[in-house]
Amino acid sequence: MCIISFISSKWAMGFWRDSFNLRSQTKAMHPDNSSVQLIYAIYNLALHGATPAIVAYMLYRLLIGHKGWGAVKNWVGDMPKPDGERLGKRIWVHAVSVGEVMAAHALIKKLREMSKELWMLLTTVTDAGQQVARKQILEVNAIGYLPLDYRWAVTRAMHIVNPHVLVLIEGELWPNIIREAKANLARVVLANGRVSDATYRRALSYARPFYKALLSQFDALLMRTEVDAERIVSMGADEKKVLITGDIKLDVPMKSGNELKRMRERLLKEFGMNESNLIWVAGSTHEGEEELLLHVYKKLLVHFPSLRLIIAPRHIERSKEVAELIAKNRFWCVRRSAIIQGSLKPSAISMASATPVYLLDTVGELKDVYAIATVAFVGGSMIPRGGHNVTEPIIYGCPVVFGKHVYNFRPHAVTLQSFGVGFMVESVEELFNVVLQFLSSSTKREEVRRRSLLLIKENSGAATRTAEQILKLLNL
């Protein structure tokens, strides 16, 4: 309980210190802008006010979730310490969750290729992102969780890591972390930058002074698309610091014929399927969407009895709930974890008379599972959640369908639609019709594959361009 006590005492001291010094600190940054001072004050006061809830979550995580002390130590600023003997520059890369971690991985690989002497730290917010990072990203020197955005926590973290560059992936704008990085003389970079509809609306209304102050502290804003670049400039960013480098998530070479064939053969065998099966993969689904998908699946089975559905919930802790829903709809729920653990043999699945619905209750596999999809659906979009990464299926030339609620990924959705590889639907009936269309026509699927190649070619080199700009700031 020593860390919990430490947080409580730090919160009390930090509250009064930050409240006392806040006006002078923000005035020094922006002496003529009282609204910026007020917004920073509100942010820090709200953050301190949330401390009891944060402490309660820590206790839950430790005592009930049995998650261990690792995250808590990082949250209070106890970060991995760079090797004292390493003379290279230090880069701190932050990515919130799985999708951002994958983008960060492509960038980190390029940075490592270009400069072997770099010391790199990767942090995440979510446990899923942490798990994927530790499993797949071997090019960094250390991996941890992002500190809580209290000034005392991030100041402690910055003193330990002492980065030359702080790289924030996509939309991770943490005011105190950014401010302390600049106070520590680090360069601050937004990589693969995106501006969601919600952020854009907020920035153009009551929060514009806050965003302008925040963005003024960046040394480089490396944006995915022209839309993102235009938005961030209108939010107050210095146009001279904004550069369109392309989308790192799309800077992925399509797998070679043999490599893709081997992957498909392995996954089909493990799932107890074969090439005769049409496969619908529904990724990153939320509560309220699985029921709709199962309803559409029942209708599609009338036309395609060998069609198989794979559902990958956005939050793996919902697996039990989704499994019960699958059973309630009179399907046999086949858990991916059971296949991996060996408690369910592929031959038993293929020989069963019951129609299976596969539940992808594992972390970090969705991207590969899209390789066997005939058509894909990306969730968080049929309900107002803002959508998720709609680009992953495109790597395999797979048609991707999503709902109208994609405000967190609007530029991606627009790009996919303009290339004719992504398809927005506004109702369950429309979802059925679009999926039916692609299941029925191999010609249309092949056309999507051709256009996907063009889209990926256009974004080729995004990771390289981003890495070059970061190293340029380090004079490397």
Sequence and secondary structure as in RCSB ss.txt:
>XXXX:A:sequence
MCIISFISSKWAMGFWRDSFNLRSQTKAMHPDNSSVQLIYAIYNLALHGATPAIVAYMLYRLLIGHKGWGAVKNW
VGDMPKPDGERLGKRIWVHAVSVGEVMAAHALIKKLREMSKELWMLLTTVTDAGQQVARKQILEVNAIGYLPLDY
RWAVTRAMHIVNPHVLVLIEGELWPNIIREAKANLARVVLANGRVSDATYRRALSYARPFYKALLSQFDALLMRT
EVDAERIVSMGADEKKVLITGDIKLDVPMKSGNELKRMRERLLKEFGMNESNLIWVAGSTHEGEEELLLHVYKKL
LVHFPSLRLIIAPRHIERSKEVAELIAKNRFWCVRRSAIIQGSLKPSAISMASATPVYLLDTVGELKDVYAIATV
AFVGGSMIPRGGHNVTEPIIYGCPVVFGKHVYNFRPHAVTLQSFGVGFMVESVEELFNVVLQFLSSSTKREEVRR
RSLLLIKENSGAATRTAEQILKLLNL
>XXXX:A:secstr
 HHHHHHHHHHHHHHHHHHHHHHHHHHHHSTT HHHHHHHHHHHHHHHHTHHHHHHHHHIIIIIS   SHHHHHH
TT      TT  S EEEEE  SHHHHHHHHHHHHHHHHH TT EEEEEESSHHHHHHHHHH  SSSEEEE   S 
HHHHHHHHHHH  SEEEEETT   HHHHHHHHHTT EEEEEEE   HHHHHHHHTTTHHHHHHHHTT SEEEESS
HHHHHHHHHTT  GGGEEE   GGG      HHHHHHHHHHHHHHTT  TT  EEEEEEE TTTHHHHHHHHHHH
HHH TT EEEEEESSGGGHHHHHHHHHHTT EEEEHHHHHHTSS HHHHHH SS EEEE  SSS HHHHGGG SE
EEESSTTTTT     SGGGGGT  EEE S  GGGHHHHHHHHHHTSEEE SSHHHHHHHHHHHHH HHHHHHHHH
HHHHHHHHTTTHHHHHHHHHHHHTT 
